[in-house]
Amino acid sequence: MVFHAVPSVNSGRWMGRPGQSAYATARQLLVANPGMSPLRLRKELGSTFPTPKAIESNLVRQCPSCAWHLYHSDLFRFDWVRRCPAHGNPIVSMCPKCQRPWPDIYSLTFDSCDVCGLPSVTELPGRVQPEAVLAPFTRLWDFVHAEAPELDLAKSWGWADEMDALYWQNMESQVCWQPVSHQSRWFPSFQSHWHPEFSASELHSLGVDLVDLPMQHLIAQVRPWSIPKISERTWWRHNGNRETLIRFPMPSRLALIAKTGQDIANWVDQHVPKAHALRVGFCGNSLEGYLKNWTIPCPFCLAFSMWWCIVTQRYFNPKRAVRSAHFMFTKSVGYRTWSALTERVLLYICDRENPSFHDRYYRPDLWFQRWFYQRSLQLIFCELFELASFLVHRYSECRLKKNPIAWDHRNHYKRAWKSSAMIAGGFEKDRINVWCTNENPLDNLQPGFPEATHYLHQDGLAGDAFLRDVDWDPDNMAVWSADSFPEVFEKTALDLHEWGWNSPWSRQKWYRLEN
């Protein structure tokens, strides 16, 4: 019988430093055991060797000096950490010496770079930095982990709409508000507001990109709310067999829609080229359809049209309302569901780790509901304009390559939440505490599009459509006044609804073609 000796594994613990990431631990193990592959180390060490998922989540950004010293911190995952707390170097995504992306753990054995590769044992003296040098990392971790109950509570509560709670058909929508987390771009602004002991100068010295955003703290009373029992038959009885609005916005909400729409029209008027006429239409073509006609939908008109769809279509029967699925390009770019517009906002408490826990609903004060609704109107347009801007850039690039059917991952839209979409809050018995940035979300939009682009300003409207002749000029009181706007709202809703369902790109045909 032949016995095979099991090779001993060097733990490399003498290279380890407090607060290092799983990627640094795996790299140090490979340095301490030359000739052994990551797969072999995983087999020998078992759970001691970091899992691939833990390692791969730390590969995007790195400090070059830390890389040379065989160190990496999970702090580099946060986009708001722009410079290394210890060395002051910019956190970069490529090795400055070999000009390649930082290697994953399985590529290290083939990497001979002096900075990001695996040094030999003879090169190790002097490369492991003293723990005293890493003291700024400890201080920055203290800032990240400073007690913030508002962040923990955000995991167990959310926002809903009264109509969404009553009629389950619209529950697939998600609210545009996003709770602040450690990964949020504006997390330092919220955390420094809650913990002033971390001064702005200290955070800047630790490499934090801190933006001085004014914060507002709102306190609203809440009272329990129970979902009334209502059948689907009752829902259909609201409008019978007619395709019309089953209800109308509350007067206060209608006034907010008019105010926000006028603000959007004024913002468009300040940022569009001269002689631009803002139009609301139904852009139902596919990406390839636009490219073959060498036309691109106007991003301002497209975002404004989609915004009107979200605002108006929730007042139709949810089974017949026009949704994002009716816009063919939405699935092509990976954007499927509108953000929910919370007309009558509710706070619901849930426990995702306890399946037996029943969700509880609370209704906040009326002034808070109005504030929440107006802010949501602004945020939704910002999100839709980002989508429209993304489409314009992708369309232009496809046109330059003259290959409109060439799809890749860059054509998939990823929502980028702005500072104004971040919110934190806490629930205390009969009230809620809410923190968010105090600024106009429209001020964050900075449009920039390729020059000499031919935009299609209006698409998919019948010749006798009401929307064809509407002048959305912000100074046109025939549209925005309190007396005329209710009629404008109703006719706009009916036009968009009629075209969305009667056009060739109805829901059934759209699914058949795209799938």
BADOVO-510508 format. One record per residue (C-alpha): residue in one letter; x, y, z. Coordinates in steps of 0.1 Angstrom, whole numbers. Layout:
<atom residu="a" u="X" v="Y" w="Z"/>
...
END
This chain:
<atom residu="m" u="0" v="0" w="0"/>
<atom residu="v" u="13" v="34" w="-10"/>
<atom residu="f" u="6" v="63" w="13"/>
<atom residu="h" u="5" v="98" w="-2"/>
<atom residu="a" u="15" v="126" w="22"/>
<atom residu="v" u="-10" v="154" w="25"/>
<atom residu="p" u="8" v="187" w="19"/>
<atom residu="s" u="7" v="211" w="48"/>
<atom residu="v" u="-9" v="245" w="41"/>
<atom residu="n" u="7" v="277" w="53"/>
<atom residu="s" u="-20" v="299" w="68"/>
<atom residu="g" u="-1" v="331" w="60"/>
<atom residu="r" u="-16" v="347" w="92"/>
<atom residu="w" u="15" v="368" w="97"/>
<atom residu="m" u="5" v="388" w="66"/>
<atom residu="g" u="-31" v="393" w="78"/>
<atom residu="r" u="-42" v="427" w="91"/>
<atom residu="p" u="-74" v="437" w="109"/>
<atom residu="g" u="-103" v="447" w="87"/>
<atom residu="q" u="-90" v="432" w="55"/>
<atom residu="s" u="-114" v="418" w="29"/>
<atom residu="a" u="-119" v="382" w="19"/>
<atom residu="y" u="-100" v="390" w="-13"/>
<atom residu="a" u="-69" v="400" w="6"/>
<atom residu="t" u="-71" v="368" w="27"/>
<atom residu="a" u="-73" v="346" w="-4"/>
<atom residu="r" u="-44" v="365" w="-20"/>
<atom residu="q" u="-22" v="361" w="11"/>
<atom residu="l" u="-29" v="324" w="12"/>
<atom residu="l" u="-18" v="321" w="-25"/>
<atom residu="v" u="14" v="340" w="-17"/>
<atom residu="a" u="21" v="318" w="14"/>
<atom residu="n" u="16" v="286" w="-7"/>
<atom residu="p" u="33" v="291" w="-40"/>
<atom residu="g" u="23" v="266" w="-66"/>
<atom residu="m" u="-11" v="258" w="-51"/>
<atom residu="s" u="-42" v="268" w="-70"/>
<atom residu="p" u="-72" v="284" w="-54"/>
<atom residu="l" u="-92" v="253" w="-61"/>
<atom residu="r" u="-66" v="232" w="-42"/>
<atom residu="l" u="-66" v="256" w="-13"/>
<atom residu="r" u="-103" v="255" w="-11"/>
<atom residu="k" u="-102" v="217" w="-10"/>
<atom residu="e" u="-75" v="216" w="17"/>
<atom residu="l" u="-89" v="244" w="39"/>
<atom residu="g" u="-126" v="240" w="35"/>
<atom residu="s" u="-146" v="268" w="50"/>
<atom residu="t" u="-114" v="286" w="61"/>
<atom residu="f" u="-108" v="296" w="25"/>
<atom residu="p" u="-131" v="325" w="14"/>
<atom residu="t" u="-160" v="316" w="-8"/>
<atom residu="p" u="-160" v="327" w="-44"/>
<atom residu="k" u="-190" v="350" w="-38"/>
<atom residu="a" u="-172" v="368" w="-10"/>
<atom residu="i" u="-141" v="372" w="-31"/>
<atom residu="e" u="-158" v="384" w="-63"/>
<atom residu="s" u="-177" v="412" w="-46"/>
<atom residu="n" u="-144" v="430" w="-39"/>
<atom residu="l" u="-127" v="431" w="-73"/>
<atom residu="v" u="-138" v="464" w="-88"/>
<atom residu="r" u="-118" v="491" w="-69"/>
<atom residu="q" u="-85" v="491" w="-51"/>
<atom residu="c" u="-57" v="513" w="-38"/>
<atom residu="p" u="-24" v="507" w="-57"/>
<atom residu="s" u="-3" v="511" w="-25"/>
<atom residu="c" u="-26" v="487" w="-6"/>
<atom residu="a" u="-23" v="463" w="-35"/>
<atom residu="w" u="15" v="463" w="-33"/>
<atom residu="h" u="12" v="457" w="5"/>
<atom residu="l" u="-11" v="427" w="-1"/>
<atom residu="y" u="-40" v="445" w="15"/>
<atom residu="h" u="-75" v="452" w="5"/>
<atom residu="s" u="-105" v="466" w="24"/>
<atom residu="d" u="-142" v="462" w="20"/>
<atom residu="l" u="-145" v="499" w="23"/>
<atom residu="f" u="-133" v="502" w="-13"/>
<atom residu="r" u="-167" v="487" w="-23"/>
<atom residu="f" u="-184" v="520" w="-14"/>
<atom residu="d" u="-184" v="545" w="-42"/>
<atom residu="w" u="-183" v="574" w="-17"/>
<atom residu="v" u="-148" v="563" w="-6"/>
<atom residu="r" u="-127" v="581" w="-33"/>
<atom residu="r" u="-93" v="580" w="-17"/>
<atom residu="c" u="-74" v="555" w="4"/>
<atom residu="p" u="-78" v="564" w="41"/>
<atom residu="a" u="-42" v="553" w="48"/>
<atom residu="h" u="-22" v="564" w="17"/>
<atom residu="g" u="-44" v="591" w="2"/>
<atom residu="n" u="-43" v="575" w="-32"/>
<atom residu="p" u="-73" v="576" w="-55"/>
<atom residu="i" u="-93" v="543" w="-55"/>
<atom residu="v" u="-90" v="531" w="-90"/>
<atom residu="s" u="-105" v="502" w="-110"/>
<atom residu="m" u="-72" v="493" w="-130"/>
<atom residu="c" u="-37" v="486" w="-119"/>
<atom residu="p" u="-15" v="516" w="-127"/>
<atom residu="k" u="15" v="495" w="-136"/>
<atom residu="c" u="1" v="468" w="-159"/>
<atom residu="q" u="-29" v="489" w="-170"/>
<atom residu="r" u="-53" v="460" w="-166"/>
<atom residu="p" u="-84" v="455" w="-143"/>
<atom residu="w" u="-76" v="441" w="-109"/>
<atom residu="p" u="-73" v="404" w="-113"/>
<atom residu="d" u="-98" v="380" w="-97"/>
<atom residu="i" u="-85" v="353" w="-74"/>
<atom residu="y" u="-83" v="327" w="-101"/>
<atom residu="s" u="-62" v="349" w="-124"/>
<atom residu="l" u="-36" v="357" w="-97"/>
<atom residu="t" u="-16" v="326" w="-103"/>
<atom residu="f" u="-10" v="338" w="-139"/>
<atom residu="d" u="-3" v="374" w="-130"/>
<atom residu="s" u="33" v="385" w="-129"/>
<atom residu="c" u="27" v="422" w="-122"/>
<atom residu="d" u="47" v="436" w="-92"/>
<atom residu="v" u="16" v="455" w="-79"/>
<atom residu="c" u="-14" v="433" w="-84"/>
<atom residu="g" u="2" v="398" w="-89"/>
<atom residu="l" u="17" v="373" w="-65"/>
<atom residu="p" u="52" v="382" w="-52"/>
<atom residu="s" u="77" v="355" w="-45"/>
<atom residu="v" u="87" v="346" w="-9"/>
<atom residu="t" u="120" v="365" w="-13"/>
<atom residu="e" u="101" v="397" w="-21"/>
<atom residu="l" u="79" v="396" w="10"/>
<atom residu="p" u="101" v="414" w="35"/>
<atom residu="g" u="89" v="450" w="38"/>
<atom residu="r" u="57" v="445" w="18"/>
<atom residu="v" u="34" v="438" w="48"/>
<atom residu="q" u="26" v="472" w="63"/>
<atom residu="p" u="24" v="478" w="100"/>
<atom residu="e" u="-9" v="479" w="117"/>
<atom residu="a" u="-4" v="515" w="128"/>
<atom residu="v" u="-6" v="526" w="92"/>
<atom residu="l" u="-41" v="511" w="90"/>
<atom residu="a" u="-55" v="531" w="119"/>
<atom residu="p" u="-75" v="554" w="95"/>
<atom residu="f" u="-94" v="523" w="82"/>
<atom residu="t" u="-105" v="515" w="118"/>
<atom residu="r" u="-118" v="551" w="122"/>
<atom residu="l" u="-137" v="550" w="89"/>
<atom residu="w" u="-153" v="517" w="99"/>
<atom residu="d" u="-164" v="533" w="131"/>
<atom residu="f" u="-181" v="559" w="110"/>
<atom residu="v" u="-198" v="533" w="89"/>
<atom residu="h" u="-210" v="512" w="118"/>
<atom residu="a" u="-220" v="541" w="140"/>
<atom residu="e" u="-254" v="535" w="155"/>
<atom residu="a" u="-282" v="545" w="130"/>
<atom residu="p" u="-315" v="530" w="139"/>
<atom residu="e" u="-330" v="547" w="109"/>
<atom residu="l" u="-311" v="524" w="86"/>
<atom residu="d" u="-321" v="492" w="104"/>
<atom residu="l" u="-358" v="502" w="105"/>
<atom residu="a" u="-358" v="508" w="68"/>
<atom residu="k" u="-354" v="471" w="63"/>
<atom residu="s" u="-387" v="464" w="81"/>
<atom residu="w" u="-410" v="491" w="67"/>
<atom residu="g" u="-420" v="506" w="34"/>
<atom residu="w" u="-445" v="527" w="15"/>
<atom residu="a" u="-477" v="515" w="-2"/>
<atom residu="d" u="-507" v="532" w="-17"/>
<atom residu="e" u="-542" v="528" w="-5"/>
<atom residu="m" u="-555" v="518" w="-39"/>
<atom residu="d" u="-526" v="493" w="-43"/>
<atom residu="a" u="-535" v="477" w="-9"/>
<atom residu="l" u="-572" v="475" w="-19"/>
<atom residu="y" u="-567" v="461" w="-54"/>
<atom residu="w" u="-538" v="436" w="-57"/>
<atom residu="q" u="-535" v="441" w="-95"/>
<atom residu="n" u="-512" v="470" w="-91"/>
<atom residu="m" u="-490" v="457" w="-63"/>
<atom residu="e" u="-462" v="449" w="-87"/>
<atom residu="s" u="-452" v="485" w="-88"/>
<atom residu="q" u="-424" v="497" w="-66"/>
<atom residu="v" u="-421" v="531" w="-50"/>
<atom residu="c" u="-395" v="555" w="-63"/>
<atom residu="w" u="-382" v="562" w="-28"/>
<atom residu="q" u="-352" v="542" w="-18"/>
<atom residu="p" u="-340" v="537" w="18"/>
<atom residu="v" u="-305" v="548" w="25"/>
<atom residu="s" u="-280" v="519" w="29"/>
<atom residu="h" u="-242" v="518" w="34"/>
<atom residu="q" u="-238" v="514" w="-4"/>
<atom residu="s" u="-259" v="545" w="-11"/>
<atom residu="r" u="-240" v="573" w="-28"/>
<atom residu="w" u="-253" v="598" w="-2"/>
<atom residu="f" u="-249" v="577" w="29"/>
<atom residu="p" u="-221" v="599" w="43"/>
<atom residu="s" u="-244" v="629" w="41"/>
<atom residu="f" u="-271" v="612" w="62"/>
<atom residu="q" u="-246" v="596" w="86"/>
<atom residu="s" u="-227" v="628" w="93"/>
<atom residu="h" u="-261" v="645" w="99"/>
<atom residu="w" u="-269" v="619" w="126"/>
<atom residu="h" u="-234" v="618" w="140"/>
<atom residu="p" u="-218" v="653" w="140"/>
<atom residu="e" u="-188" v="640" w="160"/>
<atom residu="f" u="-174" v="630" w="126"/>
<atom residu="s" u="-165" v="664" w="112"/>
<atom residu="a" u="-164" v="671" w="75"/>
<atom residu="s" u="-127" v="678" w="76"/>
<atom residu="e" u="-120" v="645" w="93"/>
<atom residu="l" u="-141" v="626" w="67"/>
<atom residu="h" u="-124" v="644" w="38"/>
<atom residu="s" u="-90" v="633" w="53"/>
<atom residu="l" u="-103" v="597" w="54"/>
<atom residu="g" u="-110" v="599" w="17"/>
<atom residu="v" u="-148" v="603" w="19"/>
<atom residu="d" u="-165" v="622" w="-8"/>
<atom residu="l" u="-189" v="642" w="14"/>
<atom residu="v" u="-214" v="664" w="-2"/>
<atom residu="d" u="-230" v="690" w="20"/>
<atom residu="l" u="-267" v="684" w="13"/>
<atom residu="p" u="-293" v="702" w="34"/>
<atom residu="m" u="-314" v="676" w="53"/>
<atom residu="q" u="-350" v="680" w="64"/>
<atom residu="h" u="-365" v="661" w="93"/>
<atom residu="l" u="-402" v="655" w="91"/>
<atom residu="i" u="-424" v="642" w="119"/>
<atom residu="a" u="-459" v="630" w="111"/>
<atom residu="q" u="-486" v="614" w="132"/>
<atom residu="v" u="-499" v="580" w="120"/>
<atom residu="r" u="-529" v="559" w="129"/>
<atom residu="p" u="-537" v="522" w="121"/>
<atom residu="w" u="-554" v="514" w="89"/>
<atom residu="s" u="-571" v="482" w="80"/>
<atom residu="i" u="-577" v="469" w="44"/>
<atom residu="p" u="-615" v="469" w="37"/>
<atom residu="k" u="-629" v="437" w="22"/>
<atom residu="i" u="-637" v="443" w="-14"/>
<atom residu="s" u="-643" v="418" w="-42"/>
<atom residu="e" u="-630" v="420" w="-77"/>
<atom residu="r" u="-666" v="421" w="-89"/>
<atom residu="t" u="-670" v="454" w="-70"/>
<atom residu="w" u="-639" v="468" w="-87"/>
<atom residu="w" u="-653" v="460" w="-122"/>
<atom residu="r" u="-687" v="474" w="-113"/>
<atom residu="h" u="-671" v="509" w="-110"/>
<atom residu="n" u="-670" v="514" w="-147"/>
<atom residu="g" u="-691" v="486" w="-162"/>
<atom residu="n" u="-681" v="478" w="-197"/>
<atom residu="r" u="-669" v="514" w="-206"/>
<atom residu="e" u="-633" v="521" w="-209"/>
<atom residu="t" u="-631" v="554" w="-190"/>
<atom residu="l" u="-618" v="567" w="-157"/>
<atom residu="i" u="-632" v="548" w="-128"/>
<atom residu="r" u="-624" v="576" w="-105"/>
<atom residu="f" u="-608" v="611" w="-106"/>
<atom residu="p" u="-579" v="625" w="-86"/>
<atom residu="m" u="-586" v="643" w="-54"/>
<atom residu="p" u="-587" v="681" w="-59"/>
<atom residu="s" u="-555" v="686" w="-38"/>
<atom residu="r" u="-537" v="659" w="-59"/>
<atom residu="l" u="-549" v="674" w="-92"/>
<atom residu="a" u="-535" v="707" w="-81"/>
<atom residu="l" u="-501" v="691" w="-74"/>
<atom residu="i" u="-501" v="673" w="-107"/>
<atom residu="a" u="-507" v="707" w="-125"/>
<atom residu="k" u="-480" v="724" w="-104"/>
<atom residu="t" u="-455" v="697" w="-110"/>
<atom residu="g" u="-463" v="694" w="-147"/>
<atom residu="q" u="-459" v="731" w="-151"/>
<atom residu="d" u="-425" v="729" w="-133"/>
<atom residu="i" u="-414" v="701" w="-156"/>
<atom residu="a" u="-425" v="721" w="-187"/>
<atom residu="n" u="-405" v="751" w="-174"/>
<atom residu="w" u="-374" v="729" w="-168"/>
<atom residu="v" u="-377" v="715" w="-203"/>
<atom residu="d" u="-381" v="750" w="-217"/>
<atom residu="q" u="-348" v="760" w="-201"/>
<atom residu="h" u="-328" v="730" w="-213"/>
<atom residu="v" u="-340" v="721" w="-248"/>
<atom residu="p" u="-327" v="735" w="-281"/>
<atom residu="k" u="-345" v="765" w="-296"/>
<atom residu="a" u="-378" v="760" w="-315"/>
<atom residu="h" u="-386" v="729" w="-295"/>
<atom residu="a" u="-423" v="721" w="-290"/>
<atom residu="l" u="-430" v="698" w="-261"/>
<atom residu="r" u="-454" v="671" w="-271"/>
<atom residu="v" u="-472" v="642" w="-254"/>
<atom residu="g" u="-476" v="611" w="-275"/>
<atom residu="f" u="-473" v="573" w="-274"/>
<atom residu="c" u="-440" v="560" w="-285"/>
<atom residu="g" u="-448" v="524" w="-292"/>
<atom residu="n" u="-420" v="515" w="-317"/>
<atom residu="s" u="-393" v="490" w="-309"/>
<atom residu="l" u="-356" v="500" w="-308"/>
<atom residu="e" u="-350" v="484" w="-342"/>
<atom residu="g" u="-380" v="502" w="-356"/>
<atom residu="y" u="-366" v="536" w="-347"/>
<atom residu="l" u="-331" v="528" w="-359"/>
<atom residu="k" u="-343" v="515" w="-393"/>
<atom residu="n" u="-362" v="548" w="-398"/>
<atom residu="w" u="-331" v="567" w="-387"/>
<atom residu="t" u="-352" v="585" w="-361"/>
<atom residu="i" u="-348" v="589" w="-323"/>
<atom residu="p" u="-376" v="598" w="-300"/>
<atom residu="c" u="-371" v="632" w="-284"/>
<atom residu="p" u="-359" v="624" w="-248"/>
<atom residu="f" u="-378" v="653" w="-233"/>
<atom residu="c" u="-411" v="644" w="-251"/>
<atom residu="l" u="-406" v="607" w="-243"/>
<atom residu="a" u="-400" v="613" w="-206"/>
<atom residu="f" u="-429" v="637" w="-204"/>
<atom residu="s" u="-452" v="612" w="-222"/>
<atom residu="m" u="-443" v="583" w="-199"/>
<atom residu="w" u="-447" v="606" w="-169"/>
<atom residu="w" u="-483" v="614" w="-181"/>
<atom residu="c" u="-489" v="577" w="-185"/>
<atom residu="i" u="-480" v="570" w="-149"/>
<atom residu="v" u="-500" v="599" w="-136"/>
<atom residu="t" u="-532" v="592" w="-155"/>
<atom residu="q" u="-534" v="554" w="-161"/>
<atom residu="r" u="-538" v="546" w="-124"/>
<atom residu="y" u="-573" v="560" w="-126"/>
<atom residu="f" u="-584" v="533" w="-151"/>
<atom residu="n" u="-593" v="497" w="-142"/>
<atom residu="p" u="-559" v="481" w="-134"/>
<atom residu="k" u="-566" v="452" w="-157"/>
<atom residu="r" u="-570" v="476" w="-186"/>
<atom residu="a" u="-546" v="504" w="-177"/>
<atom residu="v" u="-516" v="512" w="-200"/>
<atom residu="r" u="-484" v="501" w="-183"/>
<atom residu="s" u="-448" v="500" w="-192"/>
<atom residu="a" u="-453" v="467" w="-210"/>
<atom residu="h" u="-471" v="487" w="-238"/>
<atom residu="f" u="-439" v="506" w="-246"/>
<atom residu="m" u="-419" v="481" w="-267"/>
<atom residu="f" u="-385" v="494" w="-258"/>
<atom residu="t" u="-389" v="489" w="-221"/>
<atom residu="k" u="-383" v="452" w="-221"/>
<atom residu="s" u="-355" v="456" w="-247"/>
<atom residu="v" u="-335" v="477" w="-223"/>
<atom residu="g" u="-345" v="457" w="-192"/>
<atom residu="y" u="-369" v="483" w="-178"/>
<atom residu="r" u="-403" v="468" w="-171"/>
<atom residu="t" u="-423" v="483" w="-142"/>
<atom residu="w" u="-433" v="519" w="-135"/>
<atom residu="s" u="-425" v="534" w="-102"/>
<atom residu="a" u="-456" v="535" w="-80"/>
<atom residu="l" u="-473" v="569" w="-76"/>
<atom residu="t" u="-486" v="570" w="-41"/>
<atom residu="e" u="-516" v="592" w="-41"/>
<atom residu="r" u="-528" v="581" w="-6"/>
<atom residu="v" u="-496" v="569" w="9"/>
<atom residu="l" u="-496" v="543" w="36"/>
<atom residu="l" u="-468" v="531" w="59"/>
<atom residu="y" u="-466" v="493" w="63"/>
<atom residu="i" u="-446" v="474" w="88"/>
<atom residu="c" u="-433" v="439" w="78"/>
<atom residu="d" u="-410" v="412" w="91"/>
<atom residu="r" u="-394" v="394" w="62"/>
<atom residu="e" u="-377" v="369" w="85"/>
<atom residu="n" u="-409" v="359" w="102"/>
<atom residu="p" u="-434" v="344" w="77"/>
<atom residu="s" u="-462" v="343" w="104"/>
<atom residu="f" u="-459" v="381" w="109"/>
<atom residu="h" u="-489" v="399" w="94"/>
<atom residu="d" u="-482" v="433" w="77"/>
<atom residu="r" u="-496" v="463" w="95"/>
<atom residu="y" u="-507" v="495" w="77"/>
<atom residu="y" u="-507" v="530" w="91"/>
<atom residu="r" u="-520" v="562" w="75"/>
<atom residu="p" u="-499" v="594" w="81"/>
<atom residu="d" u="-512" v="629" w="84"/>
<atom residu="l" u="-528" v="646" w="53"/>
<atom residu="w" u="-500" v="672" w="50"/>
<atom residu="f" u="-474" v="644" w="48"/>
<atom residu="q" u="-494" v="626" w="22"/>
<atom residu="r" u="-495" v="657" w="0"/>
<atom residu="w" u="-457" v="663" w="5"/>
<atom residu="f" u="-449" v="627" w="-3"/>
<atom residu="y" u="-471" v="627" w="-34"/>
<atom residu="q" u="-456" v="659" w="-49"/>
<atom residu="r" u="-421" v="646" w="-42"/>
<atom residu="s" u="-429" v="613" w="-59"/>
<atom residu="l" u="-442" v="632" w="-90"/>
<atom residu="q" u="-408" v="649" w="-93"/>
<atom residu="l" u="-388" v="618" w="-87"/>
<atom residu="i" u="-407" v="597" w="-112"/>
<atom residu="f" u="-400" v="623" w="-140"/>
<atom residu="c" u="-363" v="623" w="-130"/>
<atom residu="e" u="-362" v="585" w="-133"/>
<atom residu="l" u="-380" v="585" w="-166"/>
<atom residu="f" u="-357" v="612" w="-180"/>
<atom residu="e" u="-327" v="592" w="-171"/>
<atom residu="l" u="-342" v="563" w="-190"/>
<atom residu="a" u="-349" v="585" w="-220"/>
<atom residu="s" u="-313" v="599" w="-219"/>
<atom residu="f" u="-300" v="563" w="-218"/>
<atom residu="l" u="-320" v="554" w="-248"/>
<atom residu="v" u="-307" v="584" w="-268"/>
<atom residu="h" u="-271" v="575" w="-262"/>
<atom residu="r" u="-276" v="538" w="-270"/>
<atom residu="y" u="-296" v="547" w="-301"/>
<atom residu="s" u="-268" v="570" w="-313"/>
<atom residu="e" u="-241" v="545" w="-307"/>
<atom residu="c" u="-261" v="518" w="-326"/>
<atom residu="r" u="-265" v="542" w="-355"/>
<atom residu="l" u="-228" v="550" w="-356"/>
<atom residu="k" u="-220" v="513" w="-357"/>
<atom residu="k" u="-247" v="507" w="-383"/>
<atom residu="n" u="-257" v="475" w="-367"/>
<atom residu="p" u="-291" v="481" w="-350"/>
<atom residu="i" u="-296" v="444" w="-341"/>
<atom residu="a" u="-263" v="441" w="-322"/>
<atom residu="w" u="-273" v="436" w="-285"/>
<atom residu="d" u="-250" v="435" w="-256"/>
<atom residu="h" u="-252" v="441" w="-219"/>
<atom residu="r" u="-246" v="478" w="-224"/>
<atom residu="n" u="-281" v="481" w="-238"/>
<atom residu="h" u="-296" v="472" w="-205"/>
<atom residu="y" u="-307" v="501" w="-184"/>
<atom residu="k" u="-298" v="502" w="-147"/>
<atom residu="r" u="-316" v="526" w="-125"/>
<atom residu="a" u="-294" v="551" w="-108"/>
<atom residu="w" u="-311" v="565" w="-78"/>
<atom residu="k" u="-304" v="602" w="-72"/>
<atom residu="s" u="-299" v="618" w="-38"/>
<atom residu="s" u="-335" v="631" w="-37"/>
<atom residu="a" u="-347" v="595" w="-40"/>
<atom residu="m" u="-330" v="585" w="-7"/>
<atom residu="i" u="-350" v="584" w="25"/>
<atom residu="a" u="-345" v="572" w="60"/>
<atom residu="g" u="-371" v="570" w="88"/>
<atom residu="g" u="-381" v="555" w="121"/>
<atom residu="f" u="-414" v="544" w="135"/>
<atom residu="e" u="-423" v="553" w="170"/>
<atom residu="k" u="-458" v="542" w="183"/>
<atom residu="d" u="-481" v="568" w="168"/>
<atom residu="r" u="-456" v="588" w="146"/>
<atom residu="i" u="-429" v="585" w="120"/>
<atom residu="n" u="-396" v="604" w="117"/>
<atom residu="v" u="-384" v="609" w="82"/>
<atom residu="w" u="-351" v="623" w="69"/>
<atom residu="c" u="-344" v="632" w="33"/>
<atom residu="t" u="-326" v="658" w="13"/>
<atom residu="n" u="-341" v="692" w="11"/>
<atom residu="e" u="-338" v="702" w="-26"/>
<atom residu="n" u="-357" v="701" w="-58"/>
<atom residu="p" u="-351" v="668" w="-77"/>
<atom residu="l" u="-353" v="686" w="-110"/>
<atom residu="d" u="-322" v="706" w="-102"/>
<atom residu="n" u="-302" v="673" w="-103"/>
<atom residu="l" u="-310" v="667" w="-140"/>
<atom residu="q" u="-283" v="678" w="-163"/>
<atom residu="p" u="-292" v="667" w="-199"/>
<atom residu="g" u="-264" v="661" w="-224"/>
<atom residu="f" u="-271" v="645" w="-258"/>
<atom residu="p" u="-251" v="640" w="-290"/>
<atom residu="e" u="-252" v="669" w="-314"/>
<atom residu="a" u="-269" v="668" w="-348"/>
<atom residu="t" u="-294" v="642" w="-337"/>
<atom residu="h" u="-328" v="641" w="-355"/>
<atom residu="y" u="-355" v="637" w="-329"/>
<atom residu="l" u="-390" v="624" w="-336"/>
<atom residu="h" u="-411" v="647" w="-314"/>
<atom residu="q" u="-444" v="630" w="-317"/>
<atom residu="d" u="-454" v="594" w="-325"/>
<atom residu="g" u="-484" v="572" w="-325"/>
<atom residu="l" u="-513" v="597" w="-322"/>
<atom residu="a" u="-544" v="597" w="-344"/>
<atom residu="g" u="-552" v="627" w="-365"/>
<atom residu="d" u="-581" v="638" w="-343"/>
<atom residu="a" u="-563" v="632" w="-310"/>
<atom residu="f" u="-567" v="659" w="-284"/>
<atom residu="l" u="-530" v="657" w="-275"/>
<atom residu="r" u="-520" v="667" w="-311"/>
<atom residu="d" u="-529" v="703" w="-306"/>
<atom residu="v" u="-520" v="709" w="-269"/>
<atom residu="d" u="-494" v="735" w="-262"/>
<atom residu="w" u="-476" v="725" w="-230"/>
<atom residu="d" u="-459" v="759" w="-227"/>
<atom residu="p" u="-454" v="766" w="-189"/>
<atom residu="d" u="-470" v="801" w="-194"/>
<atom residu="n" u="-501" v="787" w="-212"/>
<atom residu="m" u="-528" v="792" w="-186"/>
<atom residu="a" u="-553" v="774" w="-209"/>
<atom residu="v" u="-536" v="742" w="-198"/>
<atom residu="w" u="-524" v="748" w="-163"/>
<atom residu="s" u="-551" v="770" w="-147"/>
<atom residu="a" u="-573" v="755" w="-120"/>
<atom residu="d" u="-604" v="759" w="-142"/>
<atom residu="s" u="-591" v="742" w="-174"/>
<atom residu="f" u="-566" v="716" w="-161"/>
<atom residu="p" u="-592" v="690" w="-150"/>
<atom residu="e" u="-605" v="688" w="-185"/>
<atom residu="v" u="-569" v="686" w="-199"/>
<atom residu="f" u="-561" v="658" w="-174"/>
<atom residu="e" u="-592" v="637" w="-184"/>
<atom residu="k" u="-586" v="641" w="-222"/>
<atom residu="t" u="-549" v="633" w="-219"/>
<atom residu="a" u="-557" v="602" w="-199"/>
<atom residu="l" u="-583" v="590" w="-224"/>
<atom residu="d" u="-560" v="597" w="-254"/>
<atom residu="l" u="-531" v="578" w="-240"/>
<atom residu="h" u="-553" v="549" w="-229"/>
<atom residu="e" u="-571" v="546" w="-262"/>
<atom residu="w" u="-539" v="546" w="-282"/>
<atom residu="g" u="-521" v="523" w="-258"/>
<atom residu="w" u="-548" v="496" w="-262"/>
<atom residu="n" u="-559" v="501" w="-298"/>
<atom residu="s" u="-525" v="505" w="-314"/>
<atom residu="p" u="-510" v="475" w="-332"/>
<atom residu="w" u="-486" v="471" w="-302"/>
<atom residu="s" u="-512" v="460" w="-277"/>
<atom residu="r" u="-502" v="439" w="-248"/>
<atom residu="q" u="-510" v="405" w="-263"/>
<atom residu="k" u="-491" v="412" w="-296"/>
<atom residu="w" u="-462" v="428" w="-277"/>
<atom residu="y" u="-457" v="397" w="-256"/>
<atom residu="r" u="-459" v="375" w="-286"/>
<atom residu="l" u="-433" v="394" w="-305"/>
<atom residu="e" u="-408" v="400" w="-277"/>
<atom residu="n" u="-409" v="365" w="-263"/>
END
